[in-house]
Amino acid sequence: MGTTSTTTHRDLAVIQAEYDALPKKTTSKAYALRQELKAARDAQVAAHDPAFLPSPTAIKQAVEVSEILAPDLTAGGLLSEATAVYWCGIITFSEPDEDHPDRPTRPHPPFHSTTLAGVTFASWFTPWEDGRPEEEGSQRGHYPGMLVSISESTVALLKNRLKRTLIRWRLRSGRHAHGHQVTMIGDAEIEEIKDLHALDKKQLLALRQKHRGFQVLEHDEALASYIYCQKVPGATAGSSWRPSPHIPDSVLVTGIESP
């Protein structure tokens, strides 16, 4: 039979009294008593709970997680939803084409860049080419629109926003035309804004009055008539390649295809 080795500790109260009675706490005797006190306390805790020193894993498992602050990486998670690359941009001004008189001229755009539902629409993509910007001879490219990756849920949100977004013109004369984007909101959107920005009653009332009194003016136009969003199978987001030398029709004409 094997033997069991045990360590006998003096009573904790006796050790504490002996330590307290020392005139100096910086001697080797005081250090030895402190070590003995620690061992006696650990033994006392272990006698009541054999697992008094839980592992980090045990501590982590014991914590109740009320909110998971990470994306869902399973097959049905947000990151695995369908996505596609789209050619997105703003329809820019063009002169009449004598070789193609049937091709309509485009209107002056209200602006050259905008963002809606997290998707950026720009008139031109102008990356540095032929090396880095500081290198001699480097030039900027000049490509209509941008190739961007858009998810299925973002396409749905974009469609929803376009139904409520218009252009209000400040100036509409020639190449100096300028307008701004206005998105009309309803009660559901007001509630989202209230929760997001923690609006008080006074702020909430002002927001409701502002949007319930909104009126469409005579020259307001749909933003959808000035942007394009064409799905491009096989394209790479951020690429300089374009599927056509001609800017596509507006989403008001083509709609937006799902990924």
Beta strands, then each sheet from edge to edge (+ up, - down):
strand 1: 83-90
strand 2: 113-116
strand 3: 119-122
strand 4: 124-125
strand 5: 128-129
strand 6: 139-140
strand 7: 143-144
strand 8: 146-151
strand 9: 165-171
strand 10: 178-183
strand 11: 221-222
strand 12: 227-231
sheet 1: 8+ 1- 12+
sheet 2: 2+ 3-
sheet 3: 4+ 7-
sheet 4: 5+ 6-
sheet 5: 10+ 9- 11+
end
